[in-house]
Amino acid sequence: MSLPLASSDPTVNDLQHIPSHASHDIPMVSPPVPKSDDAIYDRFSPQRKVIITCVVSFCSFLAPMSSTTVLSAIPEVASSLDTTGSIVGVTNAVYLVFMGVSPCFWAPISQVYGRRWISFFSALLFFGFSMGTALSPNLAAFFVFRALTAFQGTSFLIIGTSCIGDIFRPTERGTALGWYLSGSLIGTALGPFIAGVIVTYRSWRVIFWLQTAMGGLATVLVFFFQPETIHQTRYGELVGLSFGQKVARLWQMTNPFRVIKLCRYPNLLTTIAASSALVWTQYSLLTPIRYIINPRFNLTTPIQSGLFYLAPGLGNVAGTFVGGRWADRTVRKWIKNRGVRLPEDRLRSCIPFLGAVVPGSMLIYGWSIEKKAGGIPLPVIMMFLQGWGTLICFPSLNTYALDVMQNRSAEAVASNYMARYLFAAVGSAVVLPAVEKIGVGWFSTISSVFLVLSAVGVHCTVFWGKSWRDKIDGRRTRPETEKVASLQAAAATPDRDVDNHKEAPV
């Protein structure tokens, strides 16, 4: 018995479209992971997956920690480099800007060359640039090495999230991503505490020597314990091309505007806005602590104000045990109710926290400081709740990007990180002048409104996300479908001689 032969016209076969839940803006190669091939997630044993998650979680700790360690040492750094605290604060905003810009480069590159070697060289460069920061002889060198450190460090966040998407099934990703994200968020909150302890007893340069040592450890861990996890790289598309064709094709595949263009999709834009609102809130909460907490409670040393950073950090730790599991449980619940899984289901888990818990805690925190009410316990509790609610929200928001853009997971995550760290840069830059002008209470109110509006956007995505995805896929596939139909019709019609209208010989 003979099998049916494929069409002899390769063009027809190449243009056949496979419907997808993912939103794409340019034609892609064949999907690296067919949705029916669930066995791809069993390449690594459960123990190996735990090790990979631990390695990428440690790496994700580095760049966010470095973004906030300087907050507790601003006066000391300013004095040492003969500048002002405001200028040192600007260096931190620049750091966050570079954290926001770099995902546009790292994500497409990782799709071409894979995750492992990008992580390794990023860790190695993070190690070198951290050493340069520790040795900075003047403000200019401090600026440059801080920016370069940020540009390298953000790749950990992109690659790590993509690795989680590579090795865990959709129904397992929330829990794994919760543990992974704990590294980045705990680093943000614990960085100032660690720095506060150091600058109380040692030079601020010790902060960056510690960062250098951690970068060296990350380099070793990635080299020995992080395997290649991507299902299929796009490097094969370059084989057989001339040098000029390779350059043109490589630019097409790594063009940073690929990441930026993803922001035009409404289902991704709403989750990006929600993540940005959470990070804006976090940095606007952490940045002015030494300037508003110390006068409010008559604190005199960096280590005293540094203790306040533990509250959101411990909240992040507590959220680690809840957020991912809660998101995965929500997904399984809706699969049971409906019979099929929709990517938007996991967003349901974060809406109460995004729209009520986090903005509510920010409101109470801000006005308790403004009105000098509640003593120390009230703002500490609210800071804990803010950190707890934030880490419950992030696993569902980040995993949604992986679910709807599996074939471009790194780029989807990169668009999220790009926006959130640009918002973090703005928040950390404007918070001190704004607090001095309108007060911490009103600034916290603005942040809370931002959070509530983003929760409304996520709520809309839950109900309309599927129709948005269908429209995007429809617009993308219509030209291809029409071309396939015309080619198939031409193939089914006998060829005729144009001059005498006779059938051409077979």
C-alpha positions as CSV (number, residue, x, y, z in Angstrom):
1,M,0.0,0.0,0.0
2,S,1.5,3.3,-1.1
3,L,1.3,6.4,0.9
4,P,-0.1,9.6,-0.7
5,L,2.6,11.8,-2.1
6,A,3.0,15.4,-1.2
7,S,2.5,18.0,-3.9
8,S,5.4,18.3,-6.3
9,D,5.3,22.0,-5.9
10,P,7.4,22.8,-2.8
11,T,5.9,26.3,-2.6
12,V,2.5,25.0,-1.8
13,N,3.8,22.8,1.0
14,D,5.9,25.5,2.5
15,L,3.0,28.0,2.6
16,Q,0.6,25.7,4.5
17,H,-0.4,27.5,7.7
18,I,-0.7,25.9,11.1
19,P,-3.1,27.9,13.3
20,S,-1.6,29.0,16.6
21,H,-2.7,30.8,19.7
22,A,0.4,32.9,19.5
23,S,0.5,36.4,18.2
24,H,3.2,37.0,15.5
25,D,4.2,40.0,13.5
26,I,6.4,38.4,10.9
27,P,6.5,34.9,9.4
28,M,8.5,32.5,11.5
29,V,10.3,29.2,10.8
30,S,8.4,26.0,11.7
31,P,7.5,26.1,15.4
32,P,10.3,24.6,17.4
33,V,7.8,23.0,19.7
34,P,4.6,21.5,18.2
35,K,1.8,22.0,20.6
36,S,1.0,18.3,20.5
37,D,4.6,17.2,21.4
38,D,4.3,17.3,25.1
39,A,7.3,15.0,25.5
40,I,9.7,17.8,24.7
41,Y,9.3,18.9,28.4
42,D,10.7,15.6,29.6
43,R,14.2,16.1,28.2
44,F,15.5,16.9,31.7
45,S,14.7,15.0,34.9
46,P,12.8,16.7,37.7
47,Q,16.1,17.0,39.7
48,R,17.9,18.6,36.7
49,K,15.0,21.0,36.3
50,V,15.4,22.1,39.9
51,I,19.1,22.7,39.5
52,I,18.5,24.7,36.3
53,T,15.9,26.8,38.1
54,C,18.2,27.4,41.0
55,V,21.0,28.5,38.7
56,V,18.9,31.0,36.7
57,S,17.3,32.2,40.0
58,F,20.7,33.0,41.4
59,C,21.7,34.9,38.2
60,S,18.4,36.8,38.2
61,F,19.3,38.0,41.7
62,L,22.3,40.0,40.5
63,A,21.2,42.8,38.3
64,P,18.1,43.8,40.4
65,M,20.2,43.7,43.6
66,S,22.8,46.0,42.0
67,S,20.1,48.4,40.9
68,T,19.2,49.1,44.6
69,T,22.4,48.5,46.6
70,V,23.5,52.0,45.9
71,L,20.3,53.5,47.5
72,S,21.6,52.9,51.0
73,A,25.0,54.3,50.1
74,I,24.2,57.5,48.1
75,P,25.7,60.0,50.6
76,E,28.9,57.9,50.9
77,V,29.3,57.5,47.2
78,A,28.6,61.2,46.6
79,S,31.2,62.2,49.1
80,S,33.8,59.8,47.8
81,L,33.3,60.9,44.1
82,D,33.0,64.6,45.0
83,T,29.4,65.0,43.7
84,T,25.9,65.3,45.1
85,G,23.3,62.7,46.1
86,S,21.0,63.8,43.3
87,I,23.7,63.0,40.7
88,V,24.3,59.6,42.2
89,G,20.6,59.1,42.1
90,V,20.7,59.9,38.4
91,T,23.3,57.1,37.9
92,N,20.8,54.7,39.3
93,A,18.1,55.9,36.9
94,V,20.7,55.4,34.0
95,Y,21.3,51.9,35.3
96,L,17.6,51.2,35.1
97,V,17.3,52.7,31.6
98,F,20.1,50.3,30.4
99,M,18.3,47.5,32.1
100,G,15.2,48.5,30.1
101,V,17.0,48.9,26.7
102,S,19.2,45.7,26.8
103,P,16.3,43.1,26.5
104,C,15.7,44.4,22.9
105,F,19.1,43.0,22.0
106,W,19.5,39.9,24.2
107,A,16.2,38.3,23.5
108,P,16.5,38.0,19.7
109,I,20.1,37.0,20.0
110,S,19.2,34.1,22.3
111,Q,16.6,32.9,19.8
112,V,19.4,32.6,17.2
113,Y,22.4,31.3,19.3
114,G,20.6,29.7,22.3
115,R,20.4,30.4,26.0
116,R,23.5,28.8,27.5
117,W,26.4,30.7,25.9
118,I,24.5,34.0,26.1
119,S,24.1,33.4,29.9
120,F,27.8,32.5,30.2
121,F,29.2,35.5,28.5
122,S,26.8,37.8,30.2
123,A,27.9,36.5,33.6
124,L,31.5,36.9,32.6
125,L,31.0,40.5,31.5
126,F,28.9,41.2,34.6
127,F,31.9,40.0,36.7
128,G,34.3,42.3,34.8
129,F,32.1,45.4,34.8
130,S,31.3,45.0,38.5
131,M,35.0,45.0,39.2
132,G,35.3,48.2,37.1
133,T,32.6,49.8,39.2
134,A,34.4,48.9,42.4
135,L,37.7,50.4,41.1
136,S,36.1,53.6,39.6
137,P,38.4,56.5,40.2
138,N,35.9,59.2,39.3
139,L,32.2,59.9,38.6
140,A,32.5,59.3,34.8
141,A,34.0,55.8,35.3
142,F,31.3,55.1,37.8
143,F,28.6,56.1,35.3
144,V,30.1,54.0,32.5
145,F,30.7,50.8,34.4
146,R,27.3,51.0,36.1
147,A,25.6,51.3,32.7
148,L,27.6,48.4,31.3
149,T,26.8,46.2,34.3
150,A,23.1,46.9,33.8
151,F,23.2,46.1,30.1
152,Q,24.8,42.7,30.8
153,G,22.8,41.8,33.9
154,T,19.4,42.1,32.3
155,S,20.1,39.2,30.0
156,F,19.8,36.9,33.0
157,L,16.2,38.0,33.5
158,I,15.3,37.3,29.8
159,I,17.2,34.1,29.5
160,G,16.1,32.7,32.8
161,T,12.4,33.2,32.1
162,S,12.8,31.7,28.7
163,C,14.6,28.7,30.2
164,I,11.7,28.1,32.5
165,G,9.4,28.2,29.5
166,D,11.6,25.7,27.7
167,I,11.7,23.0,30.3
168,F,8.3,23.2,32.1
169,R,4.8,22.5,30.8
170,P,2.3,25.4,30.8
171,T,0.5,23.9,33.8
172,E,3.8,23.8,35.8
173,R,5.3,27.1,34.7
174,G,3.6,29.3,37.3
175,T,5.1,27.5,40.3
176,A,8.6,27.3,38.7
177,L,8.4,30.9,37.6
178,G,7.4,32.0,41.1
179,W,10.6,30.5,42.5
180,Y,12.6,32.0,39.7
181,L,11.1,35.5,40.1
182,S,11.8,35.4,43.8
183,G,15.5,35.9,42.9
184,S,14.9,39.1,41.0
185,L,12.5,40.6,43.4
186,I,14.2,39.6,46.6
187,G,17.5,41.0,45.1
188,T,15.7,44.4,44.6
189,A,14.5,44.5,48.2
190,L,17.5,43.0,50.0
191,G,20.2,44.9,48.1
192,P,19.7,48.1,50.1
193,F,19.8,46.2,53.4
194,I,23.1,44.5,52.4
195,A,24.5,47.8,51.3
196,G,23.3,49.5,54.5
197,V,25.2,46.9,56.6
198,I,28.4,47.3,54.5
199,V,28.5,51.1,54.4
200,T,27.9,51.3,58.2
201,Y,31.2,49.5,58.8
202,R,33.2,49.5,55.5
203,S,33.7,51.5,52.3
204,W,30.9,51.6,49.7
205,R,33.3,49.9,47.3
206,V,33.0,46.7,49.2
207,I,29.4,46.6,47.9
208,F,30.7,46.2,44.4
209,W,33.5,43.8,45.4
210,L,30.7,41.6,46.8
211,Q,28.8,42.0,43.5
212,T,32.0,41.0,41.6
213,A,32.4,37.8,43.6
214,M,28.7,36.9,43.0
215,G,29.2,37.6,39.3
216,G,32.2,35.2,39.3
217,L,30.1,32.5,41.1
218,A,27.3,33.0,38.5
219,T,29.9,32.4,35.7
220,V,31.0,29.1,37.2
221,L,27.4,27.9,37.9
222,V,26.2,28.7,34.3
223,F,29.3,27.0,32.8
224,F,28.9,23.7,34.7
225,F,25.1,23.5,35.5
226,Q,23.1,25.3,32.9
227,P,22.6,23.2,29.8
228,E,21.2,24.5,26.5
229,T,17.4,24.4,26.9
230,I,16.0,26.1,23.8
231,H,14.1,23.6,21.7
232,Q,15.5,24.8,18.3
233,T,17.7,27.8,17.5
234,R,17.4,29.8,14.4
235,Y,21.1,29.6,13.6
236,G,20.3,26.9,11.0
237,E,18.7,29.5,8.8
238,L,22.1,31.0,8.2
239,V,23.7,27.8,6.8
240,G,24.5,27.9,3.1
241,L,24.0,31.7,2.8
242,S,26.7,34.1,1.4
243,F,28.3,36.5,3.8
244,G,26.1,39.4,2.7
245,Q,23.0,37.2,3.0
246,K,24.0,36.1,6.4
247,V,24.5,39.7,7.6
248,A,21.1,40.7,6.2
249,R,19.3,37.6,7.7
250,L,21.0,37.9,11.0
251,W,20.0,41.6,11.3
252,Q,16.4,40.6,10.5
253,M,16.4,37.9,13.2
254,T,18.2,40.1,15.9
255,N,16.7,43.5,15.1
256,P,15.8,45.0,18.5
257,F,12.7,46.6,17.0
258,R,11.3,43.1,16.9
259,V,10.9,43.3,20.7
260,I,9.4,46.8,20.6
261,K,6.9,45.9,17.9
262,L,5.3,43.3,20.2
263,C,4.0,46.1,22.4
264,R,1.4,46.8,19.8
265,Y,-0.6,43.7,20.6
266,P,-3.3,44.6,23.1
267,N,-3.2,41.3,25.0
268,L,0.6,41.8,25.6
269,L,0.3,45.5,26.2
270,T,-2.1,45.2,29.1
271,T,0.1,42.7,30.9
272,I,3.2,44.9,30.2
273,A,1.3,47.8,31.7
274,A,0.5,45.7,34.8
275,S,4.1,44.6,35.2
276,S,5.3,48.2,34.8
277,A,2.9,49.4,37.4
278,L,4.2,46.9,39.9
279,V,7.8,47.7,39.3
280,W,7.1,51.5,39.3
281,T,5.5,51.0,42.7
282,Q,8.4,48.9,44.0
283,Y,11.1,51.3,43.0
284,S,9.1,54.4,44.1
285,L,8.7,52.7,47.5
286,L,12.3,51.6,47.9
287,T,14.2,54.6,46.5
288,P,13.3,57.3,49.1
289,I,13.3,55.1,52.2
290,R,16.5,56.7,53.6
291,Y,15.2,60.2,53.0
292,I,11.7,59.8,54.4
293,I,12.0,57.0,56.9
294,N,15.1,58.3,58.7
295,P,13.5,61.8,59.5
296,R,10.1,60.2,60.3
297,F,11.5,57.9,63.0
298,N,14.7,59.8,63.9
299,L,17.1,57.1,62.5
300,T,20.7,58.0,62.3
301,T,22.6,55.2,60.6
302,P,22.3,53.4,57.2
303,I,21.8,50.0,58.8
304,Q,18.8,51.3,60.7
305,S,17.0,52.4,57.6
306,G,18.3,49.4,55.8
307,L,16.2,47.2,58.1
308,F,13.1,48.6,56.5
309,Y,14.1,47.0,53.2
310,L,13.7,43.6,54.8
311,A,9.9,44.0,55.0
312,P,9.2,44.0,51.2
313,G,12.0,41.4,50.8
314,L,10.3,39.0,53.3
315,G,7.0,39.7,51.5
316,N,8.6,38.6,48.3
317,V,9.8,35.4,50.0
318,A,6.3,34.7,51.4
319,G,4.8,35.4,47.9
320,T,7.1,32.8,46.4
321,F,5.3,30.0,48.2
322,V,1.9,31.3,47.0
323,G,2.0,33.1,43.7
324,G,3.1,30.4,41.3
325,R,1.1,27.7,42.9
326,W,-2.0,29.9,42.9
327,A,-1.6,30.7,39.2
328,D,-1.2,27.0,38.3
329,R,-4.1,26.1,40.4
330,T,-6.3,28.7,38.7
331,V,-5.3,27.3,35.3
332,R,-6.2,23.7,36.3
333,K,-9.5,24.9,37.7
334,W,-10.5,26.5,34.5
335,I,-9.3,23.6,32.4
336,K,-11.6,21.4,34.5
337,N,-14.5,23.8,34.2
338,R,-14.2,24.5,30.4
339,G,-12.4,21.4,29.2
340,V,-9.6,23.4,27.3
341,R,-6.9,25.7,28.5
342,L,-6.8,29.4,27.5
343,P,-3.7,31.4,28.2
344,E,-5.8,34.1,29.7
345,D,-7.0,31.9,32.5
346,R,-3.9,32.3,34.6
347,L,-4.4,36.1,34.6
348,R,-7.4,35.7,36.8
349,S,-5.2,34.7,39.7
350,C,-3.5,38.1,39.9
351,I,-6.4,40.6,39.5
352,P,-7.5,40.8,43.2
353,F,-3.9,41.4,44.3
354,L,-3.1,43.8,41.4
355,G,-6.3,45.8,41.9
356,A,-6.7,45.7,45.7
357,V,-4.0,44.3,47.8
358,V,-0.9,46.1,46.4
359,P,-2.6,49.5,45.8
360,G,-4.3,49.3,49.2
361,S,-1.0,48.6,51.0
362,M,0.6,51.5,49.1
363,L,-2.1,53.9,50.1
364,I,-1.9,53.0,53.8
365,Y,1.9,53.1,53.7
366,G,2.1,56.5,52.1
367,W,-0.5,58.2,54.2
368,S,0.8,56.6,57.5
369,I,4.2,58.2,56.8
370,E,2.6,61.5,55.7
371,K,0.4,61.8,58.7
372,K,2.9,60.2,61.2
373,A,0.3,57.6,62.2
374,G,0.7,54.0,63.3
375,G,4.3,54.2,64.4
376,I,6.8,51.8,62.9
377,P,4.7,48.6,62.7
378,L,2.0,50.0,60.3
379,P,4.3,51.0,57.4
380,V,6.4,47.8,57.9
381,I,3.3,45.6,57.6
382,M,2.2,47.5,54.5
383,M,5.6,47.2,52.9
384,F,5.4,43.4,53.6
385,L,2.0,43.2,52.0
386,Q,3.2,45.2,49.0
387,G,6.1,42.7,48.4
388,W,3.8,39.7,49.0
389,G,1.2,40.9,46.6
390,T,3.7,41.8,44.0
391,L,5.3,38.3,43.8
392,I,1.8,36.8,43.6
393,C,1.1,38.9,40.5
394,F,4.3,38.4,38.6
395,P,4.2,34.6,38.0
396,S,0.9,34.9,36.1
397,L,1.9,38.0,34.2
398,N,5.2,36.6,33.1
399,T,3.9,33.2,32.3
400,Y,1.2,34.6,30.1
401,A,3.8,36.1,27.8
402,L,5.4,32.6,27.5
403,D,2.0,30.9,26.9
404,V,0.9,33.2,24.0
405,M,4.3,33.6,22.4
406,Q,6.0,30.2,22.8
407,N,7.9,30.5,19.5
408,R,9.2,33.9,20.5
409,S,9.2,33.5,24.3
410,A,12.4,35.4,24.8
411,E,11.2,38.4,22.8
412,A,7.8,38.5,24.5
413,V,9.5,38.4,28.0
414,A,12.0,41.0,26.8
415,S,9.2,43.5,25.8
416,N,7.8,43.1,29.3
417,Y,11.2,43.7,31.0
418,M,12.0,46.6,28.7
419,A,8.8,48.5,29.7
420,R,9.0,47.7,33.4
421,Y,12.6,48.8,33.8
422,L,12.0,52.0,31.8
423,F,9.1,52.7,34.2
424,A,11.3,51.8,37.1
425,A,13.9,54.4,35.8
426,V,11.3,57.1,35.6
427,G,9.9,56.2,39.1
428,S,13.3,56.2,40.8
429,A,14.2,59.5,39.1
430,V,11.0,61.4,39.9
431,V,10.1,60.0,43.3
432,L,12.4,62.2,45.4
433,P,11.4,65.5,43.8
434,A,7.8,64.5,43.7
435,V,7.7,63.5,47.4
436,E,9.4,66.8,48.4
437,K,6.7,68.7,46.4
438,I,3.4,66.8,46.9
439,G,4.3,64.5,49.8
440,V,4.6,60.7,50.1
441,G,0.9,60.3,50.6
442,W,-0.2,61.8,47.3
443,F,2.6,60.1,45.4
444,S,1.5,56.7,46.8
445,T,-2.0,57.6,45.7
446,I,-0.8,58.2,42.1
447,S,0.9,54.8,42.2
448,S,-2.2,53.1,43.5
449,V,-4.3,54.6,40.7
450,F,-1.8,53.3,38.2
451,L,-2.1,49.8,39.7
452,V,-5.9,49.8,39.7
453,L,-6.1,51.0,36.0
454,S,-3.6,48.2,35.0
455,A,-5.8,45.7,36.9
456,V,-8.8,46.9,34.7
457,G,-6.6,46.3,31.6
458,V,-5.8,42.7,32.7
459,H,-9.4,42.1,33.5
460,C,-10.3,43.1,29.9
461,T,-7.6,40.7,28.6
462,V,-9.2,37.8,30.5
463,F,-12.5,38.4,28.6
464,W,-11.3,39.6,25.2
465,G,-7.8,38.2,24.9
466,K,-8.9,35.2,22.8
467,S,-10.7,37.4,20.3
468,W,-7.7,39.7,20.2
469,R,-5.4,36.8,19.4
470,D,-7.8,35.4,16.8
471,K,-7.9,38.7,15.0
472,I,-4.1,39.0,15.0
473,D,-3.7,35.5,13.7
474,G,-6.4,36.1,11.1
475,R,-4.7,39.3,9.8
476,R,-1.4,37.5,9.6
477,T,-2.6,34.3,7.9
478,R,-5.0,35.8,5.4
479,P,-2.4,36.7,2.7
480,E,-0.7,33.3,3.1
481,T,-4.1,31.5,2.9
482,E,-5.1,33.3,-0.2
483,K,-1.8,32.6,-1.9
484,V,-2.1,28.9,-1.0
485,A,-5.6,28.8,-2.4
486,S,-4.6,30.3,-5.6
487,L,-1.6,28.0,-6.0
488,Q,-3.8,25.0,-5.2
489,A,-6.4,26.2,-7.7
490,A,-3.8,26.6,-10.4
491,A,-2.4,23.1,-9.7
492,A,-5.9,21.6,-10.0
493,T,-6.6,23.4,-13.4
494,P,-5.1,21.7,-16.5
495,D,-2.4,23.7,-18.2
496,R,-3.4,25.1,-21.5
497,D,-1.5,26.5,-24.4
498,V,-2.2,30.2,-24.5
499,D,-2.1,30.5,-28.3
500,N,-4.3,27.7,-29.6
501,H,-6.3,26.9,-26.4
502,K,-5.4,23.3,-26.5
503,E,-4.5,21.3,-23.5
504,A,-0.7,21.0,-23.1
505,P,0.8,17.6,-23.4
506,V,1.4,15.8,-20.1
